């Protein structure tokens, strides 16, 4: 397993080195999160410098998202099979090299191709991080704290990316939003080599299903591509139906294949836990709501309230800071009350924030009308995300935690892409209908955005119902998790039972 390597030349304990290893893993995650947000601010400069058309510019983002979402599940499982440290380091190498190519791009085609490769590297790196975190910290209290720190870094990275993108683009040029990844990647890789011990994995023979890997990757690639392109072709177009059908067919073929092969890529019995299934459903739904809120909220700030890019970043700053602070503080709360108990009121807060956002006027005052919506959203998500991560990883043993980690990341990406496409489409339809009825543009835009925020609130309500009915308290699932882990003991290199590993 991925663990820490005590140095004989220092008096630092192995326990202390685990937390240093966590810093390394969080640095890798920070690089991925930064890249996801920093690019958006620089898109206008990239379009002018490289000669992108308005429609082709979207591929700077889409190429990354398609590769990232399509490879996550496979990358997570490969971490279980060949070693999570090995996949983490390989992902860092691919991501860093692709960042260099992005920064040196002189043509649109070169940048889009490099962004696709960068998405593959980002998926390989991030898919195994949670698996390594829960392996490093098997004790529940420490694990809750570690997941809280991981969530804090992810949220803080989003905030930093919004501001850093504007600063680097204005002070230097857009090339540096990619080149900044190079020193971060090198330092993280060197630190990982020193602090993370090489893990063997369970071996390719335990899950080396090449056909299954191909089917699930094709299904995810087609699925993410179909969702992203609905804004261009529409939901009822032949393009959407054709690629959507290909994605569904590939997924069904994958399920059939995994149910019949002796060495499945994904051991489905590992994910029969209600908490694992429920956490992934809730995560998918709330990311659908939040991605739509971020995108359409940015348009509201820009097109209705007249904010510039830096102003938009500052408008969302209280949201991001709330997530960061509450994520950091979530560990003690989860340890004391349980992840499910913390999650339920968090979802209520998110719903309240979106309901409030659905009432914003055309001429809004930020402090009076917007901030009371942003804060409960940030506080709610800051507590909900670490709780869902803890629940989603609760049913995984140390031998399939990479797969569980990749599944959670895939759920986030698919949920976000789906929510963004659906909510943006419905918002645009509402606005166009009002414009056709001669409603003033600011009012028509605002009404369309408010509709999407209201639908987002409804999605959070669905998530609350799922969480309240499917998820179980921690004390009811602890023994079930140990039994599930023992069922996989035949695959373990050391052959120990779950109870023995806990002791």
Steps between C-alpha positions, in 0.01 A plus 500: 500500500601866465664598826774709657872423513670600826855628455757353737684835503219688665302470821172580324252223571319296240174661615641846422619385158150384410384860527791612283390239248150650515650839415657345190170345391318828559762683294423268210128565542559875527676501163204324336240728660697813415516400136125436486415857606797707389442434128152655492626849578760487221269378221444844341876556474554151359232559236662822377861373511450163329211593272230276644146556377236556768362147455837323480625674816279270708729210406776644718277399791310209342809306386624495859161407649437216254837337566482564875150360542559207266818366661427550872340163573764306307781695667359430845480127436849494350622649825360199687654258252851636439545731799345836578837673549608388153181635337525824702857562383421407140205739505719781635752439222233502227323805643822699543629416150161588347499830694832586335351425158195713583722790603704474180199466268502723194197357318145415613539133403817466709335647809187284471707182455723589795193571714366152420827342615495726804155366585633143489782594738261684731273198516788264581624727778172587666330160465728331754550780752199420718591132495845586635354735761267239650780242493738735677239579766289190575402623849159677468585819691824558313338406170222757551761766572707402195196507271411842641848629413470349151163675452645826631781488245258422215278795593790737566646404162179605327517840671869547420444398138237769442735773622829356373365463148423869476830603660724280282316592179513873573851518651673255260294316235268201470789258438596525868172354624635168365872551560440558872409130526853390411683592825202382705499165319875445536506586872197281566651204313835524681321523836276205412804285420640575846185476709276242329620141512453295187190280530468173309130511418304178477646415159368523146382140524235610753329738263684526171185500289620682189163480322317629808748787531442594136120485533474714815747757368312527169169528688628784718671682213185483286281589796694810604538607136125463438407705806748778425388534137127525577541876529599505130271232355205481743366200690280368220755520218629199309850579628394486866279192458765316298792559736277458804384163371864400438587595857208302644576199280864502607400527865253211471761289325743581781251390768434173315872443457577564868225265615644212296878535507711320760724806553272805490639850478235615747397262782135607528437321832741746661248780437180346630524712814204743523738771619730465200215492247305775677804727534573477128139581410492800735837619371381478138185699574659781701785542250237531227341783700828674587663491155189661355497759778866592444468534123168683490582701812812627322286603202257675734783699657643587158197559277251637751708663774789600271790345696841454333694168530678603820169621643342162427786325680459729801121450496548124540784538750274479812356177358842346446639619833197362682557162337869509589447594864214257563679217319796548732270500804290206384734229630421542872126528425497180293705319764261601775159482335554278192508588131128448439402723793724780372380456142125545551499858641772589248268414213226710660737799505585447134132489411434821694784672314370398157140596586630842606707528181187422297348825632777743394367816332623661180661790685645305788710634783779252565499523879121500534392265221795278402717445807215342706472240222872440453586443867258216584595330173868512593446391860270218393728364231807543720347256748322275249795420274730345766201307639422355157864410441510316833176315419608421144828350616347313796425176315837467327781280625864597469510284186230686306520851650651630175190388311272658763701822475477502120127431517443802726701725268312366197168564672598862559605556138197333344260671740657839437498461121142376496375773733677773307356387167144454625479816711668717236262368235188561713621845601566600138158368393326705770694815406437460127128456560485822702706691244258386231220645714682837500623481861807716563826308470623543862166380635484210253855391585435523874182297473685227310777489759249493787327202340828306497570588864151383598552170317833469679318539831267219391799280424637561849160400640529172306847454648360560849231235448757247377733579790220467755364172367800311358797597716548329834660623823865405540447257787265288287753457219832453680462124542360471146812673363728260688309201364523636146872549543541142625321368190783646294775363726583234242624779275718657768875450473538458877189281548397674821141556601347844532476463875869414521593803289292727724665361811 
